Every structure is written in structure tokens, then in C-alpha cells.
Amino acid sequence: MKEIYPKIIELFHDDRFSVLATIIRQAGPTPRGIGTKCLIMEDGSFDGTIGGGIIEANVIAGAAEVFDKGLPVRLSFSLDGSDVAETDMLCGGDVEVFLEPVSPKYINHLSIFEKAFHISNRGGAGFIATVISEDTWKWGDVPKMFVDKEGKRIGSLLSGQDMDDTLVKKMDTLIDSRQPSLLTLEDDTGNPVDIFVEPLASKPVLYVFGGGHVSEQMVPLAARVDFRVVVIDDRLEYANKIKFPDATEVHQFSFDGVMKRLPVDESSYLVIVTRGHRQDKDVLAQALKTDAKYIGMIGSSRKRNIIFEKLIEEGFGKEEFLRVCSPIGLEIGAETPQEIAVSIVAELIKERAGID
């Protein structure tokens, strides 16, 4: 779904109207799940898919009404009855699709979609809440709000604050569920309002510095437990996508000044497993100047202490090393590259889960 967001942002900047179709309810087996999206343009072209066949055909037809009236549409389909007669989509389930206008007039909406795209690419967490009750709609505008993990908001659901505050209080539960949901809340006057909530929590980015034997074993494990892995080595033969097919990105960068070339932020994980002490030290010195969530460095306690002492001589404070996990990995008696990789990934999982 993250591929939809760049197209929405592009259309905003081009001052072009579009329609965003989202599956908001699902019962029984259906071609696509809740939260699946499709973006329809005025010329009838579209990005993404919500299942193809009769569903998509009716959604594209419904989008014409949204373009004409500037108001959303809610469509319901039964995939075991007349809606799929004479088609091959007899899934047996029910689907409801929400078609909302995406108008370049509403800058708050652009900011919300930009936040969603940022999270999908760079990490972080939050949620988007959209009011889908018909009596709240205005031309080209559907009440919509984004809330990040710190509680910062863009937009608002309705004129009152009660619903906004209620959702913010539920934020941790909503994000941790990782599942879009259709909720019914009461507005300030006690009337029920349907709200579609979409958690945004991307795969955290793991930067692996060094493409040696441990990295070869670690990268596929980390990718399988939902890390987006970026491998960096300064040697061409090790910075090789064929060597790391499970990595999202592989770069041949000099370790000198490498952090300036990477979008490391507070959700990033850094694993330092280069070919030598000097390279480990250089990367660690740069890592300590970032806001990375996790910094781990391979090596014995003796090696670690030598590197720390050298960095203290260069002006680092002892308290800064409290952020560094070294020797890296959980203590499981690991000796081989395969076992070390397991211990490192286990430590990453533990850190991600917030377990002390």
C-alpha cells in the first residue's frame, strides 16, 4: 500500500483530484484484506488493486460519482450472490469499500499522506483515522486525522475534541494491533460516528556495516523477522546484491563518513560487523552521534574496551557507551557465524519488543 502514497502526493502537487478506495469491512474469504487500497484518477486509470474483477469494476464506476459530486461513496459487495453472478469470484465473503475524494484543496490531507509515506520508508509508528459517516462529509473533504507515537496530531475528525482525545488514549492498542479496524464512537452530542482507523508501523530499518560471514547468516534471519535490512561494505565483492538477496538495499560505501549517506533516525538499528578494529571504531564513532534506537558492535570485551578507550581519548564521554551493545548478541554460547547470527537477531527482536 505504501506505493499508493507517492502517487497521491504527486497528484496533490499537480493540483489533480483523485479518488482513494479502501476496503473498510470484510467478512469471510475475500480477494483482499481490510485496509487494501486503490487510487483512481479522473481519466479512469488507477494504481493498486482491491481484488480485481467485479469489485474493481464497480469501484471504478463508483469513483465517477465521487468525481462528479465531490462526496464519498460506501459500496457493499456479497461475493457469493448476485454481485458476482457470471464471474469467477465466488469467494463467499462480504466486502465494504469506502471511496473518498482526495482534493488538492486540503493541505492537511497532503501532510497526512506525507507522514504515512515517511513511516513506510523510514520507520516510526502512528495511525490515520477517517470519518466515514455520511452526515459528516463536505465537498471534497472527509474528516481525517493523523497521530504519531508521541501523540502529535495533524487534522481533526470533527469540530469537537472528544473523539480525537478518545482515539489518542487508545493509540498504543491501535498501533500494536497492526490491523485496520472500523470503530463506532460518539461525537460531542452523543451521536454515533463510524471511524476507520489504520495503524502505521513500518518494518524498522537495520543497517549492517560489513558484509562478511556473520552478515551473510544474519541478513536473511533479520529479513524473515520483519526488519528492512541495508548492508554496507567498502569492498565491491562484499557489497553485492547477489550475496545478500534478502537485503532491501546493498551499498558499497567508504566507512569514512558513511552515516552522512544514510537516513539513520531514532527508529534505526545499527549492527557493526566490519572486517577490522579500525573500521569498527570509525563506524561506532559516527553511530554514537546519531539518534539510532540500537547500536551493536561485534567483538570480545577486550576489543570493545580498547575501542572505547581510544574513543574517550578522542573526546567521547564514558556515559555515551551505555548505548552500545557489545559484545553483541544474547549470551547463548554462540561460536559459529550461524550461531552468532541467531544471537544477534534474537537481541534485535528483544530490543524491538522493548524487553529489558
Summary of the structure (lengths in Angstrom):
residues: 356
radius of gyration: 24.3
end to end distance: 33.3
largest distance: 77.1
contacts: 1145
relative contact order: 0.09
helix: 36%
strand: 26%
